[in-house]
Amino acid sequence: MKFWHTRPYLLHRLVGEGEIPRLEPLLTGAYGTMILVETGSLLIEVDRNMTRLSPLDLYIVNGNKVRNVRAWDLDTVLYSFSLPLSPEVGYRIGYRWPAWWHWLMALRSIKITPSPRQATPLLQGLGRLLDTETQDGKGIRALLELLKQLVLRYLPEKDTEWPASIDLTFRFMQLLELHFREQHHVHVYARALHVNADYLSRAVRDTVHGSAKQCIEQHLLDAAVRMLGGQDPITTIRDELGFSTSSQFSHFFKKHTSLTPSEFRRLA
């Protein structure tokens, strides 16, 4: 078993029947864990429901709900990636708790079966993080972005119907991922989902502990941070994110970071 626990996240690679049982106690104390099976298969019990995970299956679970974990095959190998309970730790890697992660925790557990093409970047990203002995904020942000794309663009497998607020929030987040650059207003998404803006905002807040407006702003800010780490001119970033003027973009960015885009880029 190889793992790091001195960083603002918990990352493990567990190999073989002897190490897999250690996963269960490792899950507790984390605000959700992503499990990606590399080879073999795994049985995991959550809320009295047993799920079997096969190679390249992705399972995201609230660790406090796990009751039993065991390897189905002797040669099972998996990655376990956990975010800590304390939001303050999350800030140290430059990544606030994303709304879609809160949504996943509201579900308690969910399984996704990506294609090999979709799973390979995740495996590579986890491997790189495991081999990096220092904190890698850029690496973890990239990993979470890959995970978000899988969650929002490919409907997770579910055995039962989701509660109305969770289902509506998921559909909102899917639309948001596609249109946040050009649509910054809650009422636009509410109209597309055939509900009023107040109803949408209540459903989102009940599920992810933040308003629909905050989710939109979070998407814009996260995209701005990623793009400012590149070489594109700030005016190009402004235009791609749908801000009509540089002052509007600068005001938005400074409101959330206390820095202008230019200041942030120099410090980065």
C-alpha positions in Angstrom: 0.0 0.0 0.0 1.2 3.4 -0.9 -0.5 6.6 0.4 0.0 10.2 1.4 -1.8 11.8 4.3 0.3 15.0 4.9 -1.4 16.9 2.1 -4.8 18.6 2.0 -6.3 15.4 0.5 -6.0 11.6 1.2 -4.7 9.5 -1.6 -4.2 5.7 -1.5 -3.3 2.9 -3.9 -4.3 -0.4 -2.3 -3.0 -3.6 -3.8 -4.3 -7.2 -3.2 -6.7 -8.9 -0.8 -4.5 -8.1 2.2 -4.7 -4.3 1.8 -8.3 -3.8 0.6 -9.8 -4.2 4.1 -7.8 -1.1 5.2 -10.0 1.0 2.9 -13.0 0.9 5.3 -11.3 2.7 8.2 -9.6 5.1 5.8 -12.9 6.3 4.5 -14.1 7.7 7.8 -13.3 11.3 8.6 -13.4 12.3 4.9 -16.0 14.4 3.2 -16.6 11.9 0.5 -14.3 9.5 -1.3 -13.8 8.5 -4.9 -12.8 4.9 -5.5 -11.5 3.9 -8.9 -10.9 0.2 -9.5 -7.8 -0.5 -11.6 -7.9 -4.3 -11.7 -9.9 -7.0 -10.1 -13.2 -6.3 -8.4 -14.5 -5.0 -5.1 -17.7 -5.4 -3.0 -18.7 -2.4 -0.9 -21.8 -2.1 1.4 -23.4 1.3 1.9 -26.7 1.7 3.8 -27.3 -2.1 3.6 -26.9 -2.0 -0.2 -24.1 -4.1 -1.7 -22.4 -2.9 -4.9 -19.9 -4.8 -6.9 -17.2 -2.7 -8.7 -15.4 -4.0 -11.7 -12.2 -2.7 -13.5 -12.5 1.0 -14.3 -15.7 1.4 -12.3 -15.8 4.7 -10.4 -17.6 4.9 -7.1 -18.1 8.0 -5.1 -19.3 7.6 -1.5 -19.9 9.4 1.7 -17.4 7.5 3.8 -19.5 7.6 7.0 -22.1 5.4 5.3 -19.8 2.5 4.4 -20.4 -0.6 6.4 -18.3 -3.3 4.7 -15.6 -3.5 2.1 -13.9 -6.6 0.7 -12.0 -7.7 -2.4 -13.8 -10.0 -4.8 -10.6 -11.0 -6.5 -7.1 -11.6 -5.0 -5.4 -9.3 -7.4 -7.7 -6.3 -6.9 -5.9 -2.9 -7.2 -7.7 0.4 -6.6 -7.2 4.1 -6.0 -8.9 5.9 -3.2 -9.1 9.7 -3.2 -10.7 11.6 -0.3 -11.3 15.2 0.4 -11.0 16.2 4.1 -13.9 17.3 6.2 -12.5 20.8 6.9 -13.2 23.4 4.2 -10.2 25.4 5.4 -8.0 22.6 4.2 -9.6 22.8 0.8 -8.7 26.5 0.5 -5.0 25.7 0.9 -5.1 23.9 -2.5 -6.9 26.8 -4.1 -10.1 24.9 -4.7 -13.3 25.7 -2.8 -15.8 22.9 -2.2 -17.5 22.5 -5.6 -21.3 22.3 -5.7 -21.3 19.0 -7.6 -19.3 17.4 -4.7 -22.0 18.5 -2.2 -24.6 17.0 -4.6 -22.7 13.7 -4.6 -22.7 13.7 -0.8 -26.4 14.3 -0.8 -26.8 11.0 -2.7 -24.6 9.2 -0.2 -23.2 6.9 -2.9 -23.1 6.7 -6.7 -21.5 4.4 -9.3 -20.3 5.5 -12.7 -18.9 3.2 -15.4 -16.7 5.3 -17.7 -15.2 4.0 -20.9 -11.5 3.2 -20.9 -10.9 6.4 -22.8 -12.6 8.4 -20.0 -11.1 6.4 -17.2 -7.5 6.6 -18.4 -6.9 10.3 -17.7 -8.2 9.8 -14.1 -5.9 6.8 -13.6 -3.0 8.9 -14.9 -3.9 11.9 -12.8 -4.1 9.8 -9.6 -0.8 8.2 -10.4 0.9 11.5 -10.9 -0.5 12.9 -7.6 0.7 9.7 -5.8 4.2 10.1 -7.1 4.4 13.8 -6.2 5.7 14.3 -2.6 4.7 18.0 -2.4 1.3 19.7 -2.5 0.1 20.0 -6.0 -2.8 22.4 -6.2 -2.8 22.5 -9.9 -2.8 18.7 -10.1 -5.7 18.2 -7.8 -7.7 20.9 -9.5 -7.2 19.1 -12.8 -8.2 15.8 -11.3 -11.4 17.3 -9.8 -12.2 18.9 -13.2 -11.9 15.5 -14.9 -14.2 14.0 -12.2 -16.7 16.8 -12.6 -16.9 16.2 -16.4 -17.7 12.5 -15.8 -20.3 13.2 -13.2 -22.1 15.9 -15.1 -21.8 14.7 -18.7 -22.5 11.0 -18.2 -25.6 10.2 -16.2 -24.6 8.1 -13.2 -26.2 4.7 -12.6 -29.0 4.7 -10.1 -31.2 2.0 -8.7 -33.9 4.3 -7.3 -35.4 7.6 -8.3 -33.7 10.6 -6.8 -35.7 13.1 -4.6 -37.1 16.0 -6.7 -34.6 18.6 -5.3 -31.6 16.4 -6.1 -32.8 15.5 -9.6 -33.5 19.2 -10.4 -30.1 20.3 -9.0 -28.4 17.7 -11.2 -30.2 18.8 -14.3 -29.3 22.4 -13.4 -25.6 21.6 -13.0 -25.6 19.8 -16.3 -27.0 22.9 -18.1 -24.7 25.1 -16.1 -21.6 23.1 -17.3 -22.7 23.6 -20.9 -23.8 27.3 -20.8 -22.2 29.1 -17.8 -19.9 31.1 -20.1 -22.7 32.8 -21.9 -25.6 32.6 -19.4 -25.0 34.2 -16.0 -28.6 34.5 -14.7 -30.6 32.0 -12.7 -33.9 32.8 -14.4 -32.4 31.6 -17.8 -31.7 28.1 -16.3 -35.0 28.1 -14.5 -36.9 28.7 -17.7 -35.0 25.9 -19.5 -36.0 23.6 -16.6 -39.6 24.7 -16.6 -39.6 26.0 -13.0 -39.5 29.5 -11.6 -36.2 30.9 -10.4 -37.1 30.9 -6.7 -38.1 27.2 -6.8 -34.8 26.4 -8.5 -32.8 28.3 -6.0 -34.5 26.6 -3.1 -33.9 23.2 -4.6 -30.2 23.9 -5.2 -29.7 25.4 -1.7 -31.3 22.4 -0.1 -29.0 20.1 -1.9 -25.6 21.8 -2.1 -25.8 24.3 0.7 -25.3 27.2 -1.8 -27.6 29.2 -4.0 -28.0 28.7 -7.8 -26.4 32.2 -8.3 -23.4 31.0 -6.2 -23.1 27.9 -8.4 -22.9 30.1 -11.5 -20.3 32.4 -9.9 -18.3 29.4 -8.8 -18.2 28.0 -12.3 -17.1 31.3 -13.7 -14.4 31.8 -11.0 -13.0 28.3 -11.4 -12.8 28.8 -15.1 -11.1 32.2 -14.7 -8.5 30.8 -12.3 -7.7 27.9 -14.7 -7.4 30.2 -17.7 -5.3 32.8 -15.9 -2.8 30.1 -15.3 -2.3 29.9 -19.1 -1.0 32.3 -21.7 -4.3 33.7 -23.1 -4.7 37.5 -22.9 -6.9 38.6 -20.1 -9.2 40.3 -22.6 -9.7 36.9 -24.3 -10.5 35.2 -21.0 -13.0 38.0 -20.3 -14.7 37.5 -23.7 -14.8 33.7 -23.4 -16.5 33.9 -20.0 -19.1 36.3 -21.2 -18.2 39.5 -19.5 -19.0 42.6 -21.6 -16.2 44.8 -20.2 -12.8 44.5 -18.5 -14.0 46.4 -15.5 -17.0 44.0 -15.1 -14.6 41.0 -15.2 -12.1 42.7 -12.9 -14.9 43.6 -10.4 -16.2 40.0 -10.4 -12.8 38.4 -9.9 -11.7 40.8 -7.2 -14.9 40.3 -5.3 -14.1 36.7 -4.9 -10.3 36.7 -4.6 -9.4 40.2 -3.4 -7.1 40.4 -6.5 -7.6 41.7 -10.0 -7.0 39.2 -12.8 -3.7 40.9 -13.6 -2.5 40.7 -9.9 -3.6 37.1 -9.7 -1.7 36.2 -12.8 1.5 37.8 -11.6 1.3 36.0 -8.2 0.5 32.7 -9.9 
